[in-house]
Amino acid sequence: MFILGLTGSIGMGKSTTAKMFAEEGCALWNADAAVHRLYAKGGAAVGPLQEAFPQAISDGAVSRDTLRGIIADDPGALKRIEAIVHPLVAADRAAFLSETTADIAVLDIPLLFETGGEKLADAVVCVSVPAELQEKRVMERGTMTREQFAHIRDKQLPDAEKRARSDYVIITDTVEHARAQVQNIVRQIREKMANA
């Protein structure tokens, strides 16, 4: 099995690109979805987070809004939360990789380089668009202010550095262009695997 790391900053088209890999027969694991599963009622993170931050639990699930408030009030809280959640996310990912039968597994991890996730992958794909298009996309969602977008973007590794550290770069300026690049990457990987 070939493990492909998929990353890209906010508004770059990563979710759409991830679906394209799935359409090409790749297995897809999404880090954000794993966290949602862990935080949901009955999720593996609920118990340990309830012990550390009882106020963060609401109706048997973790309240992300409350967690954000806790982190804002206590800078040390993030490290404690990560110490609980990161091993659970790693276990979720390991279970996915052990169960999948696909020839290519795509790990969709927004903070791939920031968390050292590139070490898990045989190759890394970064999705990218020019900064103006990135900002336009995020603003069109209507879910955050320009300041909130800038804050998130500035916490992420710069796009140019992500591109430089990646094996493949997909420019997501149009759906058709992105799909052609995804198909090309999948074909290249499958050819390499066939000739290995």
C-alpha positions as CSV (number, residue, x, y, z in Angstrom):
1,M,0.0,0.0,0.0
2,F,1.2,3.5,-0.9
3,I,0.5,6.2,1.7
4,L,-0.1,9.7,0.3
5,G,-0.2,12.7,2.7
6,L,-2.6,15.4,1.5
7,T,-2.2,18.9,2.9
8,G,-3.0,22.5,2.1
9,S,-3.9,25.7,3.9
10,I,-7.4,27.0,4.5
11,G,-9.4,27.8,1.3
12,M,-7.0,25.9,-1.0
13,G,-9.5,23.2,-2.1
14,K,-8.2,20.3,0.0
15,S,-11.6,18.8,0.8
16,T,-12.7,18.8,-2.9
17,T,-9.3,17.4,-3.9
18,A,-9.6,14.6,-1.3
19,K,-12.9,13.5,-2.8
20,M,-11.3,13.3,-6.2
21,F,-8.7,10.9,-4.8
22,A,-11.5,8.8,-3.4
23,E,-13.2,8.8,-6.8
24,E,-10.0,7.4,-8.3
25,G,-10.3,4.4,-5.9
26,C,-8.0,5.6,-3.1
27,A,-8.9,5.1,0.5
28,L,-9.4,8.4,2.3
29,W,-8.7,9.2,6.0
30,N,-9.5,12.7,7.3
31,A,-7.9,14.0,10.4
32,D,-10.7,16.5,11.2
33,A,-13.4,13.8,10.8
34,A,-11.4,11.6,13.2
35,V,-11.4,14.3,15.8
36,H,-15.2,14.8,15.3
37,R,-15.7,11.0,15.9
38,L,-13.5,11.1,19.0
39,Y,-15.4,14.2,20.4
40,A,-18.9,12.8,19.6
41,K,-21.1,11.1,22.2
42,G,-19.4,7.8,23.1
43,G,-16.2,8.9,21.4
44,A,-12.8,7.9,22.9
45,A,-11.8,11.4,23.8
46,V,-14.9,12.2,25.9
47,G,-13.8,10.4,29.0
48,P,-10.2,11.6,29.2
49,L,-11.2,15.2,28.4
50,Q,-14.0,15.1,30.9
51,E,-11.4,14.2,33.6
52,A,-9.1,17.1,32.5
53,F,-11.7,19.7,31.6
54,P,-15.2,18.7,33.0
55,Q,-16.7,22.0,31.7
56,A,-15.9,21.0,28.1
57,I,-18.5,18.2,28.1
58,S,-22.0,18.8,27.1
59,D,-24.7,16.1,26.6
60,G,-22.0,13.4,26.7
61,A,-19.9,15.0,23.9
62,V,-17.0,17.4,23.8
63,S,-18.0,21.0,23.1
64,R,-15.4,22.4,20.6
65,D,-16.6,26.0,21.4
66,T,-16.0,25.4,25.1
67,L,-12.6,23.9,24.4
68,R,-11.7,27.0,22.3
69,G,-12.7,29.2,25.2
70,I,-10.6,27.1,27.6
71,I,-7.5,27.4,25.3
72,A,-8.1,31.2,24.9
73,D,-8.2,31.6,28.7
74,D,-5.3,29.2,29.5
75,P,-2.4,29.0,27.0
76,G,-1.2,25.8,28.7
77,A,-4.5,24.0,28.1
78,L,-3.7,23.3,24.4
79,K,-0.7,21.1,25.2
80,R,-2.8,19.1,27.7
81,I,-5.6,18.7,25.2
82,E,-3.2,17.6,22.4
83,A,-1.5,15.1,24.8
84,I,-5.0,13.5,25.2
85,V,-6.3,13.8,21.6
86,H,-3.2,13.2,19.4
87,P,-2.6,9.6,20.5
88,L,-6.3,8.8,20.0
89,V,-6.1,10.4,16.5
90,A,-3.0,8.3,15.8
91,A,-4.8,5.1,16.9
92,D,-7.8,6.0,14.6
93,R,-5.4,6.5,11.7
94,A,-3.6,3.2,12.4
95,A,-6.9,1.3,12.5
96,F,-7.9,2.8,9.2
97,L,-4.5,1.9,7.6
98,S,-4.7,-1.7,8.9
99,E,-8.3,-2.2,7.7
100,T,-8.1,-0.6,4.2
101,T,-7.6,-2.8,1.1
102,A,-7.0,0.0,-1.3
103,D,-3.6,0.2,-3.1
104,I,-3.3,4.0,-2.2
105,A,-4.3,5.4,1.1
106,V,-4.7,9.2,1.3
107,L,-4.2,10.8,4.7
108,D,-6.0,14.2,4.6
109,I,-4.2,16.2,7.4
110,P,-4.5,20.0,7.3
111,L,-1.5,20.5,9.6
112,L,0.6,17.7,8.1
113,F,4.0,19.4,8.2
114,E,3.2,21.3,11.4
115,T,2.6,18.0,13.3
116,G,5.3,15.9,11.6
117,G,2.7,13.8,9.7
118,E,4.8,13.8,6.5
119,K,6.9,11.0,8.2
120,L,3.9,8.7,7.9
121,A,3.6,9.2,4.1
122,D,5.5,7.7,1.1
123,A,4.8,11.0,-0.6
124,V,3.1,14.3,0.1
125,V,0.6,16.3,-2.1
126,C,-0.1,20.0,-1.4
127,V,-3.1,21.8,-2.8
128,S,-2.5,25.4,-3.6
129,V,-4.0,28.5,-5.3
130,P,-2.8,32.1,-5.4
131,A,-3.3,34.1,-2.1
132,E,-6.1,36.3,-3.6
133,L,-8.1,33.3,-4.7
134,Q,-7.6,31.6,-1.3
135,E,-8.9,34.7,0.5
136,K,-11.8,35.1,-1.9
137,R,-12.9,31.5,-1.4
138,V,-12.8,31.7,2.4
139,M,-14.7,35.0,2.5
140,E,-17.4,33.6,0.1
141,R,-18.1,30.9,2.7
142,G,-19.4,33.6,5.0
143,T,-18.3,31.8,8.1
144,M,-15.5,34.1,9.3
145,T,-14.2,37.6,9.2
146,R,-11.1,38.7,7.3
147,E,-9.2,38.9,10.7
148,Q,-10.2,35.4,11.7
149,F,-9.1,34.1,8.3
150,A,-5.7,35.9,8.6
151,H,-5.3,34.5,12.2
152,I,-5.8,30.9,10.9
153,R,-3.7,31.4,7.8
154,D,-0.8,32.9,9.9
155,K,-0.8,29.9,12.3
156,Q,-0.3,27.6,9.3
157,L,3.0,27.0,7.6
158,P,3.3,29.4,4.6
159,D,1.9,28.0,1.3
160,A,5.3,28.4,-0.4
161,E,7.0,26.3,2.2
162,K,4.3,23.6,2.0
163,R,4.7,23.5,-1.8
164,A,8.5,23.3,-1.5
165,R,8.4,20.4,1.0
166,S,5.8,18.4,-1.1
167,D,6.4,15.7,-3.7
168,Y,3.4,16.9,-5.7
169,V,1.5,20.2,-6.0
170,I,-2.0,20.4,-7.2
171,I,-3.2,23.8,-8.4
172,T,-7.0,23.9,-7.6
173,D,-7.9,27.0,-9.7
174,T,-10.6,25.0,-11.5
175,V,-12.3,21.6,-10.7
176,E,-11.3,20.2,-14.1
177,H,-7.6,21.2,-13.7
178,A,-7.5,19.8,-10.2
179,R,-9.1,16.5,-11.3
180,A,-6.6,16.1,-14.2
181,Q,-3.7,16.5,-11.8
182,V,-5.2,14.0,-9.3
183,Q,-5.6,11.5,-12.1
184,N,-2.1,12.0,-13.2
185,I,-0.6,11.6,-9.7
186,V,-2.7,8.4,-9.1
187,R,-1.5,7.0,-12.5
188,Q,2.1,7.8,-11.7
189,I,1.9,6.1,-8.3
190,R,0.2,3.0,-9.7
191,E,2.8,2.7,-12.4
192,K,5.6,3.0,-9.8
193,M,3.9,0.3,-7.7
194,A,3.4,-2.0,-10.7
195,N,7.1,-1.7,-11.6
196,A,8.5,-2.0,-8.1
